[in-house]
Amino acid sequence: MALEMRKECEKCNSILMENSIAYICVHECTFCEPCTENMKQICPNCGGELVRRPRRQ
């Protein structure tokens, strides 16, 4: 099953390209790097850890 590559940060609505650095939780909530740092790598939706989203080749 492939990841859903969401195209914007759920916190600030900034645009995320497929190769942008972005962070996701186990539920695929998606955030940009600055928002992730401000949230201390914790998803505000589920409380899970935010990890770097893999980039497509």
mmCIF file of the N, C-alpha and C atoms, coordinates in Angstrom:
data_MODEL
# 
_entry.id   MODEL 
# 
loop_
_atom_site.group_PDB 
_atom_site.id 
_atom_site.type_symbol 
_atom_site.label_atom_id 
_atom_site.label_alt_id 
_atom_site.label_comp_id 
_atom_site.label_asym_id 
_atom_site.label_entity_id 
_atom_site.label_seq_id 
_atom_site.pdbx_PDB_ins_code 
_atom_site.Cartn_x 
_atom_site.Cartn_y 
_atom_site.Cartn_z 
_atom_site.occupancy 
_atom_site.B_iso_or_equiv 
_atom_site.pdbx_formal_charge 
_atom_site.auth_seq_id 
_atom_site.auth_comp_id 
_atom_site.auth_asym_id 
_atom_site.auth_atom_id 
_atom_site.pdbx_PDB_model_num 
ATOM 1   N N  . MET A 1 1  ? 0.839  -1.171 0.000  1.00 0.00 ? 1  MET A N  1 
ATOM 2   C CA . MET A 1 1  ? 0.000  0.000  0.000  1.00 0.00 ? 1  MET A CA 1 
ATOM 3   C C  . MET A 1 1  ? 0.892  1.245  0.000  1.00 0.00 ? 1  MET A C  1 
ATOM 4   N N  . ALA A 1 2  ? 0.673  2.149  -0.905 1.00 0.00 ? 2  ALA A N  1 
ATOM 5   C CA . ALA A 1 2  ? 1.493  3.348  -1.044 1.00 0.00 ? 2  ALA A CA 1 
ATOM 6   C C  . ALA A 1 2  ? 1.022  4.444  -0.097 1.00 0.00 ? 2  ALA A C  1 
ATOM 7   N N  . LEU A 1 3  ? 1.976  5.299  0.283  1.00 0.00 ? 3  LEU A N  1 
ATOM 8   C CA . LEU A 1 3  ? 1.632  6.459  1.099  1.00 0.00 ? 3  LEU A CA 1 
ATOM 9   C C  . LEU A 1 3  ? 0.839  7.464  0.285  1.00 0.00 ? 3  LEU A C  1 
ATOM 10  N N  . GLU A 1 4  ? -0.085 8.127  0.953  1.00 0.00 ? 4  GLU A N  1 
ATOM 11  C CA . GLU A 1 4  ? -0.778 9.241  0.311  1.00 0.00 ? 4  GLU A CA 1 
ATOM 12  C C  . GLU A 1 4  ? 0.146  10.446 0.435  1.00 0.00 ? 4  GLU A C  1 
ATOM 13  N N  . MET A 1 5  ? 0.611  10.967 -0.687 1.00 0.00 ? 5  MET A N  1 
ATOM 14  C CA . MET A 1 5  ? 1.550  12.088 -0.673 1.00 0.00 ? 5  MET A CA 1 
ATOM 15  C C  . MET A 1 5  ? 0.751  13.386 -0.677 1.00 0.00 ? 5  MET A C  1 
ATOM 16  N N  . ARG A 1 6  ? 0.352  13.826 0.507  1.00 0.00 ? 6  ARG A N  1 
ATOM 17  C CA . ARG A 1 6  ? -0.445 15.043 0.615  1.00 0.00 ? 6  ARG A CA 1 
ATOM 18  C C  . ARG A 1 6  ? 0.360  16.248 0.174  1.00 0.00 ? 6  ARG A C  1 
ATOM 19  N N  . LYS A 1 7  ? -0.323 17.224 -0.370 1.00 0.00 ? 7  LYS A N  1 
ATOM 20  C CA . LYS A 1 7  ? 0.343  18.332 -1.044 1.00 0.00 ? 7  LYS A CA 1 
ATOM 21  C C  . LYS A 1 7  ? 0.424  19.616 -0.229 1.00 0.00 ? 7  LYS A C  1 
ATOM 22  N N  . GLU A 1 8  ? -0.059 19.579 1.023  1.00 0.00 ? 8  GLU A N  1 
ATOM 23  C CA . GLU A 1 8  ? 0.079  20.776 1.856  1.00 0.00 ? 8  GLU A CA 1 
ATOM 24  C C  . GLU A 1 8  ? 0.169  20.408 3.328  1.00 0.00 ? 8  GLU A C  1 
ATOM 25  N N  . CYS A 1 9  ? 0.812  21.291 4.070  1.00 0.00 ? 9  CYS A N  1 
ATOM 26  C CA . CYS A 1 9  ? 0.959  21.124 5.512  1.00 0.00 ? 9  CYS A CA 1 
ATOM 27  C C  . CYS A 1 9  ? -0.407 21.294 6.167  1.00 0.00 ? 9  CYS A C  1 
ATOM 28  N N  . GLU A 1 10 ? -0.752 20.384 7.069  1.00 0.00 ? 10 GLU A N  1 
ATOM 29  C CA . GLU A 1 10 ? -2.045 20.447 7.738  1.00 0.00 ? 10 GLU A CA 1 
ATOM 30  C C  . GLU A 1 10 ? -2.128 21.565 8.777  1.00 0.00 ? 10 GLU A C  1 
ATOM 31  N N  . LYS A 1 11 ? -0.994 22.137 9.151  1.00 0.00 ? 11 LYS A N  1 
ATOM 32  C CA . LYS A 1 11 ? -0.988 23.198 10.167 1.00 0.00 ? 11 LYS A CA 1 
ATOM 33  C C  . LYS A 1 11 ? -1.009 24.588 9.523  1.00 0.00 ? 11 LYS A C  1 
ATOM 34  N N  . CYS A 1 12 ? -0.093 24.843 8.571  1.00 0.00 ? 12 CYS A N  1 
ATOM 35  C CA . CYS A 1 12 ? 0.038  26.198 8.008  1.00 0.00 ? 12 CYS A CA 1 
ATOM 36  C C  . CYS A 1 12 ? -0.408 26.291 6.550  1.00 0.00 ? 12 CYS A C  1 
ATOM 37  N N  . ASN A 1 13 ? -0.795 25.160 5.960  1.00 0.00 ? 13 ASN A N  1 
ATOM 38  C CA . ASN A 1 13 ? -1.260 25.091 4.568  1.00 0.00 ? 13 ASN A CA 1 
ATOM 39  C C  . ASN A 1 13 ? -0.200 25.431 3.537  1.00 0.00 ? 13 ASN A C  1 
ATOM 40  N N  . SER A 1 14 ? 1.090  25.382 3.906  1.00 0.00 ? 14 SER A N  1 
ATOM 41  C CA . SER A 1 14 ? 2.132  25.623 2.907  1.00 0.00 ? 14 SER A CA 1 
ATOM 42  C C  . SER A 1 14 ? 2.164  24.457 1.920  1.00 0.00 ? 14 SER A C  1 
ATOM 43  N N  . ILE A 1 15 ? 2.542  24.754 0.694  1.00 0.00 ? 15 ILE A N  1 
ATOM 44  C CA . ILE A 1 15 ? 2.582  23.757 -0.374 1.00 0.00 ? 15 ILE A CA 1 
ATOM 45  C C  . ILE A 1 15 ? 3.761  22.810 -0.165 1.00 0.00 ? 15 ILE A C  1 
ATOM 46  N N  . LEU A 1 16 ? 3.499  21.520 -0.318 1.00 0.00 ? 16 LEU A N  1 
ATOM 47  C CA . LEU A 1 16 ? 4.535  20.491 -0.218 1.00 0.00 ? 16 LEU A CA 1 
ATOM 48  C C  . LEU A 1 16 ? 4.598  19.746 -1.546 1.00 0.00 ? 16 LEU A C  1 
ATOM 49  N N  . MET A 1 17 ? 5.705  19.887 -2.230 1.00 0.00 ? 17 MET A N  1 
ATOM 50  C CA . MET A 1 17 ? 5.909  19.160 -3.478 1.00 0.00 ? 17 MET A CA 1 
ATOM 51  C C  . MET A 1 17 ? 6.244  17.706 -3.136 1.00 0.00 ? 17 MET A C  1 
ATOM 52  N N  . GLU A 1 18 ? 6.192  16.822 -4.112 1.00 0.00 ? 18 GLU A N  1 
ATOM 53  C CA . GLU A 1 18 ? 6.488  15.408 -3.865 1.00 0.00 ? 18 GLU A CA 1 
ATOM 54  C C  . GLU A 1 18 ? 7.871  15.203 -3.276 1.00 0.00 ? 18 GLU A C  1 
ATOM 55  N N  . ASN A 1 19 ? 8.834  16.044 -3.636 1.00 0.00 ? 19 ASN A N  1 
ATOM 56  C CA . ASN A 1 19 ? 10.194 15.900 -3.141 1.00 0.00 ? 19 ASN A CA 1 
ATOM 57  C C  . ASN A 1 19 ? 10.528 16.859 -2.004 1.00 0.00 ? 19 ASN A C  1 
ATOM 58  N N  . SER A 1 20 ? 9.524  17.567 -1.473 1.00 0.00 ? 20 SER A N  1 
ATOM 59  C CA . SER A 1 20 ? 9.741  18.466 -0.339 1.00 0.00 ? 20 SER A CA 1 
ATOM 60  C C  . SER A 1 20 ? 10.008 17.652 0.920  1.00 0.00 ? 20 SER A C  1 
ATOM 61  N N  . ILE A 1 21 ? 10.758 18.244 1.838  1.00 0.00 ? 21 ILE A N  1 
ATOM 62  C CA . ILE A 1 21 ? 10.921 17.617 3.145  1.00 0.00 ? 21 ILE A CA 1 
ATOM 63  C C  . ILE A 1 21 ? 9.606  17.817 3.893  1.00 0.00 ? 21 ILE A C  1 
ATOM 64  N N  . ALA A 1 22 ? 9.034  16.723 4.335  1.00 0.00 ? 22 ALA A N  1 
ATOM 65  C CA . ALA A 1 22 ? 7.776  16.756 5.071  1.00 0.00 ? 22 ALA A CA 1 
ATOM 66  C C  . ALA A 1 22 ? 7.818  15.648 6.115  1.00 0.00 ? 22 ALA A C  1 
ATOM 67  N N  . TYR A 1 23 ? 6.947  15.750 7.102  1.00 0.00 ? 23 TYR A N  1 
ATOM 68  C CA . TYR A 1 23 ? 6.895  14.783 8.191  1.00 0.00 ? 23 TYR A CA 1 
ATOM 69  C C  . TYR A 1 23 ? 5.489  14.227 8.301  1.00 0.00 ? 23 TYR A C  1 
ATOM 70  N N  . ILE A 1 24 ? 5.397  12.928 8.646  1.00 0.00 ? 24 ILE A N  1 
ATOM 71  C CA . ILE A 1 24 ? 4.116  12.246 8.746  1.00 0.00 ? 24 ILE A CA 1 
ATOM 72  C C  . ILE A 1 24 ? 4.055  11.415 10.023 1.00 0.00 ? 24 ILE A C  1 
ATOM 73  N N  . CYS A 1 25 ? 2.828  11.127 10.468 1.00 0.00 ? 25 CYS A N  1 
ATOM 74  C CA . CYS A 1 25 ? 2.619  10.192 11.579 1.00 0.00 ? 25 CYS A CA 1 
ATOM 75  C C  . CYS A 1 25 ? 2.111  8.875  10.981 1.00 0.00 ? 25 CYS A C  1 
ATOM 76  N N  . VAL A 1 26 ? 1.757  7.943  11.833 1.00 0.00 ? 26 VAL A N  1 
ATOM 77  C CA . VAL A 1 26 ? 1.285  6.635  11.335 1.00 0.00 ? 26 VAL A CA 1 
ATOM 78  C C  . VAL A 1 26 ? -0.034 6.738  10.581 1.00 0.00 ? 26 VAL A C  1 
ATOM 79  N N  . HIS A 1 27 ? -0.773 7.821  10.796 1.00 0.00 ? 27 HIS A N  1 
ATOM 80  C CA . HIS A 1 27 ? -2.046 8.024  10.096 1.00 0.00 ? 27 HIS A CA 1 
ATOM 81  C C  . HIS A 1 27 ? -1.874 8.892  8.850  1.00 0.00 ? 27 HIS A C  1 
ATOM 82  N N  . GLU A 1 28 ? -0.620 9.213  8.513  1.00 0.00 ? 28 GLU A N  1 
ATOM 83  C CA . GLU A 1 28 ? -0.246 10.011 7.341  1.00 0.00 ? 28 GLU A CA 1 
ATOM 84  C C  . GLU A 1 28 ? -0.670 11.473 7.441  1.00 0.00 ? 28 GLU A C  1 
ATOM 85  N N  . CYS A 1 29 ? -0.893 11.964 8.674  1.00 0.00 ? 29 CYS A N  1 
ATOM 86  C CA . CYS A 1 29 ? -1.047 13.411 8.850  1.00 0.00 ? 29 CYS A CA 1 
ATOM 87  C C  . CYS A 1 29 ? 0.275  14.008 8.388  1.00 0.00 ? 29 CYS A C  1 
ATOM 88  N N  . THR A 1 30 ? 0.234  15.104 7.670  1.00 0.00 ? 30 THR A N  1 
ATOM 89  C CA . THR A 1 30 ? 1.426  15.621 7.001  1.00 0.00 ? 30 THR A CA 1 
ATOM 90  C C  . THR A 1 30 ? 1.697  17.068 7.390  1.00 0.00 ? 30 THR A C  1 
ATOM 91  N N  . PHE A 1 31 ? 2.967  17.350 7.721  1.00 0.00 ? 31 PHE A N  1 
ATOM 92  C CA . PHE A 1 31 ? 3.361  18.682 8.165  1.00 0.00 ? 31 PHE A CA 1 
ATOM 93  C C  . PHE A 1 31 ? 4.704  19.076 7.554  1.00 0.00 ? 31 PHE A C  1 
ATOM 94  N N  . CYS A 1 32 ? 4.895  20.377 7.367  1.00 0.00 ? 32 CYS A N  1 
ATOM 95  C CA . CYS A 1 32 ? 6.170  20.890 6.864  1.00 0.00 ? 32 CYS A CA 1 
ATOM 96  C C  . CYS A 1 32 ? 7.208  20.833 7.987  1.00 0.00 ? 32 CYS A C  1 
ATOM 97  N N  . GLU A 1 33 ? 8.463  21.045 7.625  1.00 0.00 ? 33 GLU A N  1 
ATOM 98  C CA . GLU A 1 33 ? 9.548  20.967 8.598  1.00 0.00 ? 33 GLU A CA 1 
ATOM 99  C C  . GLU A 1 33 ? 9.430  22.015 9.718  1.00 0.00 ? 33 GLU A C  1 
ATOM 100 N N  . PRO A 1 34 ? 9.178  23.300 9.405  1.00 0.00 ? 34 PRO A N  1 
ATOM 101 C CA . PRO A 1 34 ? 9.069  24.280 10.498 1.00 0.00 ? 34 PRO A CA 1 
ATOM 102 C C  . PRO A 1 34 ? 7.929  23.974 11.476 1.00 0.00 ? 34 PRO A C  1 
ATOM 103 N N  . CYS A 1 35 ? 6.776  23.571 10.966 1.00 0.00 ? 35 CYS A N  1 
ATOM 104 C CA . CYS A 1 35 ? 5.657  23.236 11.858 1.00 0.00 ? 35 CYS A CA 1 
ATOM 105 C C  . CYS A 1 35 ? 5.996  22.014 12.705 1.00 0.00 ? 35 CYS A C  1 
ATOM 106 N N  . THR A 1 36 ? 6.641  21.026 12.117 1.00 0.00 ? 36 THR A N  1 
ATOM 107 C CA . THR A 1 36 ? 7.035  19.821 12.849 1.00 0.00 ? 36 THR A CA 1 
ATOM 108 C C  . THR A 1 36 ? 7.968  20.182 13.993 1.00 0.00 ? 36 THR A C  1 
ATOM 109 N N  . GLU A 1 37 ? 8.941  21.046 13.724 1.00 0.00 ? 37 GLU A N  1 
ATOM 110 C CA . GLU A 1 37 ? 9.863  21.477 14.777 1.00 0.00 ? 37 GLU A CA 1 
ATOM 111 C C  . GLU A 1 37 ? 9.116  22.216 15.879 1.00 0.00 ? 37 GLU A C  1 
ATOM 112 N N  . ASN A 1 38 ? 8.181  23.100 15.513 1.00 0.00 ? 38 ASN A N  1 
ATOM 113 C CA . ASN A 1 38 ? 7.402  23.842 16.511 1.00 0.00 ? 38 ASN A CA 1 
ATOM 114 C C  . ASN A 1 38 ? 6.530  22.928 17.364 1.00 0.00 ? 38 ASN A C  1 
ATOM 115 N N  . MET A 1 39 ? 6.097  21.810 16.783 1.00 0.00 ? 39 MET A N  1 
ATOM 116 C CA . MET A 1 39 ? 5.248  20.862 17.513 1.00 0.00 ? 39 MET A CA 1 
ATOM 117 C C  . MET A 1 39 ? 6.074  19.794 18.219 1.00 0.00 ? 39 MET A C  1 
ATOM 118 N N  . LYS A 1 40 ? 7.396  19.948 18.192 1.00 0.00 ? 40 LYS A N  1 
ATOM 119 C CA . LYS A 1 40 ? 8.326  19.022 18.859 1.00 0.00 ? 40 LYS A CA 1 
ATOM 120 C C  . LYS A 1 40 ? 8.164  17.583 18.373 1.00 0.00 ? 40 LYS A C  1 
ATOM 121 N N  . GLN A 1 41 ? 7.932  17.418 17.063 1.00 0.00 ? 41 GLN A N  1 
ATOM 122 C CA . GLN A 1 41 ? 7.812  16.126 16.384 1.00 0.00 ? 41 GLN A CA 1 
ATOM 123 C C  . GLN A 1 41 ? 6.664  15.268 16.912 1.00 0.00 ? 41 GLN A C  1 
ATOM 124 N N  . ILE A 1 42 ? 5.596  15.910 17.436 1.00 0.00 ? 42 ILE A N  1 
ATOM 125 C CA . ILE A 1 42 ? 4.418  15.189 17.924 1.00 0.00 ? 42 ILE A CA 1 
ATOM 126 C C  . ILE A 1 42 ? 3.205  15.632 17.110 1.00 0.00 ? 42 ILE A C  1 
ATOM 127 N N  . CYS A 1 43 ? 2.475  14.669 16.553 1.00 0.00 ? 43 CYS A N  1 
ATOM 128 C CA . CYS A 1 43 ? 1.287  14.972 15.761 1.00 0.00 ? 43 CYS A CA 1 
ATOM 129 C C  . CYS A 1 43 ? 0.191  15.531 16.663 1.00 0.00 ? 43 CYS A C  1 
ATOM 130 N N  . PRO A 1 44 ? -0.358 16.702 16.344 1.00 0.00 ? 44 PRO A N  1 
ATOM 131 C CA . PRO A 1 44 ? -1.422 17.277 17.175 1.00 0.00 ? 44 PRO A CA 1 
ATOM 132 C C  . PRO A 1 44 ? -2.758 16.530 17.036 1.00 0.00 ? 44 PRO A C  1 
ATOM 133 N N  . ASN A 1 45 ? -2.881 15.718 15.996 1.00 0.00 ? 45 ASN A N  1 
ATOM 134 C CA . ASN A 1 45 ? -4.129 14.990 15.766 1.00 0.00 ? 45 ASN A CA 1 
ATOM 135 C C  . ASN A 1 45 ? -4.215 13.693 16.570 1.00 0.00 ? 45 ASN A C  1 
ATOM 136 N N  . CYS A 1 46 ? -3.119 12.936 16.605 1.00 0.00 ? 46 CYS A N  1 
ATOM 137 C CA . CYS A 1 46 ? -3.160 11.622 17.260 1.00 0.00 ? 46 CYS A CA 1 
ATOM 138 C C  . CYS A 1 46 ? -2.157 11.473 18.395 1.00 0.00 ? 46 CYS A C  1 
ATOM 139 N N  . GLY A 1 47 ? -1.230 12.429 18.532 1.00 0.00 ? 47 GLY A N  1 
ATOM 140 C CA . GLY A 1 47 ? -0.222 12.340 19.577 1.00 0.00 ? 47 GLY A CA 1 
ATOM 141 C C  . GLY A 1 47 ? 0.954  11.454 19.216 1.00 0.00 ? 47 GLY A C  1 
ATOM 142 N N  . GLY A 1 48 ? 0.962  10.947 17.976 1.00 0.00 ? 48 GLY A N  1 
ATOM 143 C CA . GLY A 1 48 ? 2.037  10.071 17.530 1.00 0.00 ? 48 GLY A CA 1 
ATOM 144 C C  . GLY A 1 48 ? 3.284  10.838 17.104 1.00 0.00 ? 48 GLY A C  1 
ATOM 145 N N  . GLU A 1 49 ? 4.362  10.113 16.935 1.00 0.00 ? 49 GLU A N  1 
ATOM 146 C CA . GLU A 1 49 ? 5.631  10.683 16.509 1.00 0.00 ? 49 GLU A CA 1 
ATOM 147 C C  . GLU A 1 49 ? 5.569  11.070 15.033 1.00 0.00 ? 49 GLU A C  1 
ATOM 148 N N  . LEU A 1 50 ? 6.116  12.234 14.707 1.00 0.00 ? 50 LEU A N  1 
ATOM 149 C CA . LEU A 1 50 ? 6.240  12.649 13.310 1.00 0.00 ? 50 LEU A CA 1 
ATOM 150 C C  . LEU A 1 50 ? 7.633  12.279 12.827 1.00 0.00 ? 50 LEU A C  1 
ATOM 151 N N  . VAL A 1 51 ? 7.681  11.553 11.712 1.00 0.00 ? 51 VAL A N  1 
ATOM 152 C CA . VAL A 1 51 ? 8.949  11.135 11.120 1.00 0.00 ? 51 VAL A CA 1 
ATOM 153 C C  . VAL A 1 51 ? 9.021  11.645 9.682  1.00 0.00 ? 51 VAL A C  1 
ATOM 154 N N  . ARG A 1 52 ? 10.237 11.724 9.180  1.00 0.00 ? 52 ARG A N  1 
ATOM 155 C CA . ARG A 1 52 ? 10.427 12.263 7.832  1.00 0.00 ? 52 ARG A CA 1 
ATOM 156 C C  . ARG A 1 52 ? 9.753  11.368 6.790  1.00 0.00 ? 52 ARG A C  1 
ATOM 157 N N  . ARG A 1 53 ? 8.984  12.012 5.938  1.00 0.00 ? 53 ARG A N  1 
ATOM 158 C CA . ARG A 1 53 ? 8.289  11.307 4.860  1.00 0.00 ? 53 ARG A CA 1 
ATOM 159 C C  . ARG A 1 53 ? 9.304  10.918 3.792  1.00 0.00 ? 53 ARG A C  1 
ATOM 160 N N  . PRO A 1 54 ? 9.250  9.681  3.296  1.00 0.00 ? 54 PRO A N  1 
ATOM 161 C CA . PRO A 1 54 ? 10.155 9.306  2.222  1.00 0.00 ? 54 PRO A CA 1 
ATOM 162 C C  . PRO A 1 54 ? 9.862  10.099 0.960  1.00 0.00 ? 54 PRO A C  1 
ATOM 163 N N  . ARG A 1 55 ? 10.902 10.333 0.158  1.00 0.00 ? 55 ARG A N  1 
ATOM 164 C CA . ARG A 1 55 ? 10.711 11.068 -1.094 1.00 0.00 ? 55 ARG A CA 1 
ATOM 165 C C  . ARG A 1 55 ? 10.625 10.082 -2.240 1.00 0.00 ? 55 ARG A C  1 
ATOM 166 N N  . ARG A 1 56 ? 9.865  10.459 -3.237 1.00 0.00 ? 56 ARG A N  1 
ATOM 167 C CA . ARG A 1 56 ? 9.769  9.627  -4.451 1.00 0.00 ? 56 ARG A CA 1 
ATOM 168 C C  . ARG A 1 56 ? 10.976 9.894  -5.325 1.00 0.00 ? 56 ARG A C  1 
ATOM 169 N N  . GLN A 1 57 ? 11.395 8.866  -6.019 1.00 0.00 ? 57 GLN A N  1 
ATOM 170 C CA . GLN A 1 57 ? 12.543 8.987  -6.936 1.00 0.00 ? 57 GLN A CA 1 
ATOM 171 C C  . GLN A 1 57 ? 12.128 9.609  -8.238 1.00 0.00 ? 57 GLN A C  1 
# 
